[in-house]
Amino acid sequence: MLELNWSDVISTLTQIRGYLIAIGAIIAVAVIVMIACLKLAAHKKYVIRTQAFVAMIVGIAIVANLICTGPMYTILSLASGTGTLTEESIAGAEELAQQIAEEGIVLLQNDDQTLPLADNKNINVFGWASTAPCYGGTGSGALNDSYHIVDLLEGLSNAGFNTNTELSDFYRAYAQSRPEIGMFAQDWTLPEPPAETYSDEMMENAREFSENAMIVLTRAGGEQTDLPRTLTGVTYNNNSEDYEDFPEGTHYLEPSQSERNMIDLVCRNFDNVILVYNGANTMELQIADEYEQIKSVLWVPGTGQNGFNALGEILSGEVNPSAKTADTFVRDLTATPNWNNFGDYEYDNMDEFVISESDPYVPGALPHFVNYTDGIYVGYKFYETAAEEGLIDYEELVQYPFGYGLSYTDFTQEMGEMVTGEDGTISFDVTVTNTGDVAGKDVVEVYYNPPYTNGGIEKASANLIAYDKTDMLEPGASQTLSISISAEDMASYDDEENGCYVLEEGEYVISINSDSHTVIDSQTYEVESTIVYDENNARSTDLVAAQNQFDFAKGELTYLSRENGFENYEEAVAAPATYSMPEADKAGFVNNSNFEPEEDPDAQMPTTGAKNNISILDLRGADYDDEKWEMLLDNLTIDEMVEMIALGGYQTAPAKSIDKIATTDCDGPAALNNNFTGVGSIGFPAGVMLANCWNEDLAYAFGENIGLMADDMNVSGWYAPAMNIHRSAFAGRNFEYYSEDALLSGKCAVNAVSGAWSQGVYAYIKHFALNDQETNRWEMLCVWADEQAIREIYLKPFEMCVKDGDATAVMSSYNYIGNQWAGACSPLLINVLRNEWGFRGSVLTDYFADFGYMDAERAIYNGGSTCLINRDVNTNYIKNTDNPTTVQHMREACHDVLYTAVNSRGFEEENLSAGLMTWQIIMIAADVVIAVLLLAFEFFIVRKGYQKRKKNAVKIETVKEE
């Protein structure tokens, strides 16, 4: 849920400042008039004062009406929305959320088959985090607390376990709740009682309670803040005065000293220890290898509303784990190739682009940057390739590979003969057999290893290209899964020589794996001659050939290369050598201080305000290029277009001339949260847990359930799914992003988008693009990357959503790509998104608060459509409306918005709202009541009071005369 920011409140008050001044002036004039008539006769003074009072009330009412129908119109309209979840929707969502957790909790280690704990239902749960676990994220990822949230201990209890209440009471007494990690304040303190505070009696009681011990470690992140790589300079309180939890040289994603001491204490007292890591960001867990007592390890990302029930079911054996890791767990996160190029880097030569000190969000901010010098070698693609090239000792660095996960049963997988079709498809069957003793599901993972020429196009030695998951297989049962891939999907992007995708000749090893590192079986596919997908030979899925669009974003950097066994590794992954933007790049840098709209001297002013007999409903189901759109767009007025572009926050704005109603959009990557009505949906597990399921059907069901709940809530648009890449384990929003792998991310997102759309809900795929860290995201963060990595890693999930998921809505990102703001980057939003991929629909900005570089006019000139804001923040309102070029772009932007909205559930006949909104009814009713009361006041109070005072005055005069 969007958190309250006082800057927004102040900004809203600023908008209505003139109206408030008018109210103050009305009151002041009324008071002055009342004072000025002091010396008049009583009956005259009475009339003047009462009429001044009446005039004051009428004036205030008029101004209040103007506020409601003017600057506050959108906010009031959103706040007056209706809709609550049905019991059926709640029950369906809760059932699905638990199923996602059942298939998304990863069993990482299970020595001596310690789990499940079928016999002993007593368990000691150690670690303060067991009483305050992580359920999701912060900001847009927060859960709605209107529904019951199952905590960790309750989830164990629901599965039949008895937990040691002496321990849980001890932890709750130490700290009641997790310190805040929010959008505008972060306290990274990890409450953990020092080991010496556990009394001998407590430990003796624990041993008597059960021989089983569980340790819970939790890490949480959130929107607007990445996890700290050093605790110096951030808010953190140590748990003891005798030591630092995170001494210099340590980081947040390794156990603190208090946690280490607690783990040591537990392992000295118990021989059977289960380690549960609860968090979305992969953590250093090598401590599990340091104690032989730690037999089992489970990864439990944010569980959503009721996912901890699944943890209890897995521990008891009621559920057999089937999850696979969506990320790689490494033993040393400081040894990753992105370690030196993630985080806070401010330019030292960009002072002329400084943001005003009066900006409520980023006063005095300067442009920042981050260098993606790791290129395509992100996550397992680096570790597998570096191991093959001899750069790293794989076992020494990687603890749990990508795609890794254990089960309580065993499976075999047999790869059938590969068959190649004339259209370049490659097909084969995989037969999976349960050779163990209990029922379970297994995942078939398909990778390819392409031919690599030393010094040629960069290629990773392991690349996920397909996957599928079996049904529940009973012991001895088999299932045959059919795999089909396209040869052109193995093409690499050559941004150096050909400037397009290239499928090089040679042998491509296609394998089925149990994880990214472990091959079960493989076959070889031969490409006899190199295929260049240039302008004369586009890939089958592209409208026009993909060609270099992002040369401007490469910068003057050294990118990691496989050449000669990664001989440039030290140079490429080193920290930035300079904090100055090169002059050539600086010359093209634009923010609001130097933006000048382009002029097309041949542009003709489009028709506006026509009275064509056509309604937006006439375009429902029509193609984007249907000629009737021109007639409809002619009807729009300038003011309607300005409002539709400016006020796209949590809605698509209405337009009376074409019978366009407002449709409501809601935030939440794992839920729907209406920030104005307070209505929210059931919260699903974090995105990374959904990815851990490796189950496309569950991803579709997730989107479908979001759509069903959206229909209950009268919501048509969903600000999700988010599919940025887990480039770094420290990224604050990894909880809502899916994976370090583009294909796994894309498959999850495609199915979520399709599921939501099956219910008429358009999903804003976000954040487009390269928004892979939170640090400095509002401070003109320039992301420098080579085109191969941009296309193969960071754009691929979005490409899949457009081509395979028929996405009709996109949310652009805050960051710059190179020196161009992503929300106004025509190579991204026009050349790639629309022209290459064939996207048709609306491109919404991320939350639009100006920040000194967000501008609606610049956005619509470069492929954007509307702004995520519901009030006037100046740069969201287009002023240059007498310019034919500008108005033409406005028209195109409105076409995008209207196409997305009219095909949604909001324009289904049963959902078309008629009549006045709740706030309008209240306003009119209030006006009527005020009018009646004032009339009654005039008739019964003023008239009689005047007559009475006048009679008294006459009597007084008569007495004086006598």
VENKA-V115298 format. One line per field, one symbol per residue. phi: phi as a letter, one per 40 degrees, with the letter a starting at -180 (. if undefined). Layout:
phi = ???
This chain:
phi = .cccbccccccccccbdccccccccccccccccccccdcccdcccccccccccccccccccccccccccbccdccccccccbhbccccccccccccdccccccbccccaacffccccccbccacbbhdcccacbbabbgcccccccbcbccccccccccgcbbcccccccccccacacdcbbcbabbcdbdadddccccdcccccccccaccbbbbbbbbbacgaccccaccgbcabccaccaccbcdgbbccbdcccccccccccccbbcbbbbbbbiccdbcbcccccbccccbbbbbcdcgcbccdcccccccgcbccbcbccaccbcaccccccdcbahbbbcbbbccbccdccccbbcgcbdbaabcccfccbgccccccccccgcbcdcccccbccgbacbcbbbbbbccccbbcccgcbbabbcbbcbcbbcabbbcbbbbbccbbdgcdcaccbacbaaabcccbcdgcbabbcbbbbdccccbcbccccgacbbcchcbcbbbbcacbbccaaabbbbcacbbccccacdccccbccbdbbdcccgbbbbdbcdfgfccdccccccdcbbbcddccccbcbbccbcbccbbcccbcccbgcbccabdccbcgccdcdcccccccccccdcccdccccbbcgabccaccbgcccbcbbchcbabbccbcgcabcccdddccccccfbccccccccccdcccccdcfbbbbciccbccccbccccbcccccacbccccccccdccccccccbgbcbccabcagcbacdgccbfcccbaccccdccbccddcdccccbbfcbabbcbcccbgbbddcabcdccbcccccccgcbicbcccdcbgfgacaccccccbhcbabcabacbgcccccccccdccccccccccdcccccccccccbcdcbccbgccdcccccccccccccccccccccccccccccccccccccccccccc
